[in-house]
Structure formats: C-alpha cells, structure tokens
Amino acid sequence: MSGRTASEHPPPAAPPTPLGVHVAALSFRNPIVLAAGTAAFGREVADVIALERLGGIVTKAVSLHPRAGAREPRVTDVEGGMLNAVGLANPGVEVVRRDELPWLTSHAPGTRVIVNVVGDVVEDFAAVVQALTGESGIDAFELNVSCPNVKSGGMEFGADPEALRRVVSLCREATARPLFVKLSPALADIAAAARVAADAGADALTLVNTLPGLVIDVEQRRPVLGNGSGGLSGAGLLPVGVLATWKVHRAVRLPILGVGGVGSASDALQYVLAGATLVGIGTAALRDPRVPERVVRDLERWCREHDVQELSSLVGALEWRA
C-alpha cells in the first residue's frame, strides 16, 4: 500500500495538556519518549519507569532475522557519556511480533509505540515493516538508516542518497503507518539527507543517532569494547543533536524527534527551541530510570511558570543572532 487518505487519519483532537503534541497524525500526551535501545521492548523497565506517563517508547532494533549482536564487552562509560556497541542484538521480527509487542501494547496504555527497524540490505527494512504493519498497537516505525549496508561495503544507508531513498520508498509502499527516519550526526550534510528522506515519503525524522567513537585500554593497547569502536551517547552528544535539529528544521517541513544527551527539562527545551516536536531520552534513563518522568513534571512546571499554553508553540522558536 502507499500513501494515506484523510479518512484513514482524521484530524486529531486538541492536545489535552500544555505538553500534548501532534506528529504525523498521531497525538502524544507529552513530547517525551524513550529512545531506541533504552528500554528494549518495555518489559525490562516496567518496574522502574511508568511507561504510561510518557508520550511514547521507541523499541530496540528489530531485524528480519535474529541477531546475536557484538562481542562483549558492549558498553563502557566515558567522560560525558557512554560508548556502546551492542550490535543491534534482537530475536528477529517473528519473535518480536509473537512475544514482545503484545506485552508492550497491553502494558503502556495511551503511550505511543514506535518500532525501530534495521536491515543488512535495503529490502530488509521493508520486509520488517510489512511483517508488522498489520499488528495492533504499533503507531509508527523508525528506520535506523545509520546501520551498514552490506551490499555497499559497509557504507551507512543514510550516507548513500540512493540507498536512503530506496529504503524509505519501499517502506512507504509497505505501510500506511508513519515513518520516522533516524539519521547519523556523522553525515557530511545531514540537511541534504533529510531532504532525500522527506522526498521519499518520510513522515518525521529522528535526530540524531550516536556518534562513532573509540576508547582504548592503554595498558592492553586494545579497544575497550569487544567490537572495537562504538557509538557515543549521553550528555556530550547534546550540542551535536541540537545543532543537527536546527539545521534540519530549517531545511525540511517534517516534525523532528530530537535525541541525544537529554537529561533534564532544560535539555529537552533546547531541542524544542531548535525545532523538535518530540524529545527522546536514552542514556540518562539507563543511569537513572526516574529521569523521564522527572523531565515530564519539570516541563509541566516550566510551562506554568512561563505562561506557555502549548509547548508546541515553541517548536523552532530559537532566535539566532546575526
């Protein structure tokens, strides 16, 4: 199937609170979502994070076939964040559909569910989307085009305009559900990649993925991570993600899920002012599961104190000095 009609997605009702937002015909109770990989498929964090208080949750990566992931160790702390090389480990789309998604959609009422999708080749993305598009409780898909295309010698899908266009186009044909496209901060021109994704049928963009990095054990003279290099997340990524959001917000007219380094309401507001409608929390929630709910409460208080009736009115309101 391709495209959507007005009857499939009627105009959403007005947000019930100052934090309510609309993205790609979906209403979110608030803009705070758990970023991909942070909460697996929800079950793992249900005892420490009130999922029903959040706007949404992005699942860990789902691939067509099971993935064992990278060699251990997979995670290490660094100053200002964390370096990880999990390797997109997951049980594959069939197990996720049978065991994981039913639990999540029944235990997070009102919380939007966005499934993160990965692939080894272009066609894998559409195959996963096609397999899940009919499942109830799934609200959208997030295409992780920062993973390597094995047919192109390991080049990221997002770094190859034609591969990016084809991934999004095939997924657009496979589903009427909203498509988020997650882009890497390492792209030479992230705004140009955003335009390609928009032209191919993306409904929204996720900015940004982790930043490639390397930590060395100087005594062993070897990488700390079993995979060698990994992806940097955490507080150090905040300025990178905020700048990418500002650049892309000016380049395309698509809603943005801003991700990277968010640990407070002030951090979230930076993304909103730069152009994000939704804000993801990842590493901070791993360190302290109370952070996401605290950010929601602090955003509510900030809106009251600043007489902001709708947080969405501040999207892209950054005043850039000449």
ZINOR-V662529 format. One record per residue. N is the residue number from 0. NEAR is the number of other ideal C-beta (glycine too) atoms within 12 Angstrom. D_LAST is the distance of its C-alpha to the last C-alpha in whole Angstrom. Layout:
BEGIN
N/NEAR/D_LAST
N/NEAR/D_LAST
END
This chain:
BEGIN
0/18/46
1/17/43
2/16/40
3/20/41
4/11/42
5/9/41
6/9/44
7/14/44
8/21/41
9/12/41
10/11/38
11/18/37
12/12/38
13/14/36
14/25/35
15/16/37
16/24/35
17/27/31
18/40/31
19/32/32
20/39/30
21/30/31
22/40/31
23/34/32
24/26/35
25/37/36
26/30/35
27/40/35
28/33/36
29/41/33
30/47/30
31/54/31
32/52/33
33/51/35
34/49/34
35/47/36
36/42/39
37/42/38
38/39/41
39/33/43
40/40/45
41/38/44
42/25/48
43/24/47
44/32/45
45/23/47
46/12/48
47/21/45
48/35/42
49/26/43
50/40/42
51/23/42
52/29/40
53/44/37
54/43/35
55/51/36
56/52/38
57/47/37
58/51/40
59/39/41
60/43/41
61/47/44
62/36/45
63/31/48
64/22/51
65/18/51
66/25/49
67/17/50
68/25/47
69/23/46
70/17/48
71/17/48
72/24/46
73/25/44
74/30/41
75/30/40
76/22/38
77/26/35
78/13/33
79/21/30
80/33/32
81/37/35
82/36/36
83/40/38
84/32/40
85/34/42
86/30/43
87/38/42
88/24/46
89/35/47
90/26/50
91/27/50
92/37/49
93/21/53
94/20/53
95/38/50
96/31/51
97/16/54
98/17/53
99/33/50
100/36/48
101/22/51
102/22/51
103/39/47
104/29/47
105/20/50
106/26/49
107/35/45
108/17/46
109/25/42
110/36/40
111/44/39
112/44/40
113/52/38
114/47/40
115/50/38
116/50/40
117/46/40
118/40/42
119/25/44
120/24/44
121/33/42
122/24/45
123/38/45
124/47/42
125/32/44
126/29/47
127/42/46
128/43/44
129/26/47
130/30/49
131/39/47
132/30/46
133/16/49
134/28/49
135/15/49
136/30/46
137/39/43
138/41/40
139/42/38
140/50/38
141/53/35
142/53/35
143/47/35
144/48/34
145/41/33
146/39/37
147/26/39
148/29/40
149/18/44
150/18/45
151/22/42
152/11/42
153/13/40
154/23/37
155/33/35
156/45/35
157/43/31
158/31/31
159/27/33
160/26/32
161/20/35
162/35/37
163/42/34
164/28/35
165/30/38
166/49/38
167/45/36
168/30/38
169/31/41
170/46/40
171/33/39
172/23/43
173/29/44
174/36/43
175/28/42
176/38/40
177/40/36
178/49/35
179/49/32
180/52/31
181/53/30
182/54/28
183/39/28
184/40/25
185/25/26
186/36/26
187/15/24
188/20/22
189/41/22
190/27/21
191/23/23
192/43/26
193/42/25
194/27/25
195/35/29
196/43/30
197/30/29
198/21/30
199/35/33
200/36/34
201/41/32
202/39/31
203/48/29
204/51/27
205/54/28
206/51/25
207/50/26
208/48/29
209/42/30
210/35/29
211/28/32
212/31/33
213/20/36
214/29/38
215/18/41
216/15/44
217/9/45
218/7/48
219/9/49
220/8/47
221/15/46
222/23/43
223/29/44
224/32/43
225/24/46
226/28/44
227/23/42
228/23/39
229/33/37
230/45/34
231/38/32
232/45/31
233/38/30
234/30/27
235/25/26
236/42/25
237/38/23
238/22/19
239/37/20
240/49/21
241/35/18
242/27/16
243/41/19
244/48/19
245/32/15
246/31/16
247/43/19
248/34/18
249/21/16
250/27/18
251/30/22
252/20/23
253/39/25
254/39/25
255/50/24
256/58/27
257/50/24
258/55/27
259/49/26
260/40/27
261/48/27
262/35/29
263/26/28
264/33/27
265/22/24
266/38/23
267/49/24
268/32/22
269/30/19
270/52/20
271/42/21
272/29/17
273/36/16
274/39/18
275/45/22
276/47/25
277/52/27
278/57/27
279/53/30
280/53/31
281/46/33
282/40/34
283/37/34
284/38/36
285/30/39
286/21/38
287/19/39
288/25/40
289/21/39
290/34/35
291/46/35
292/28/37
293/28/35
294/38/32
295/40/33
296/23/34
297/27/31
298/42/29
299/26/32
300/19/32
301/24/28
302/29/28
303/16/31
304/12/29
305/18/26
306/10/28
307/23/26
308/16/29
309/25/28
310/40/26
311/33/25
312/20/23
313/30/20
314/33/20
315/28/16
316/22/15
317/22/12
318/10/9
319/14/6
320/4/4
321/3/0
END
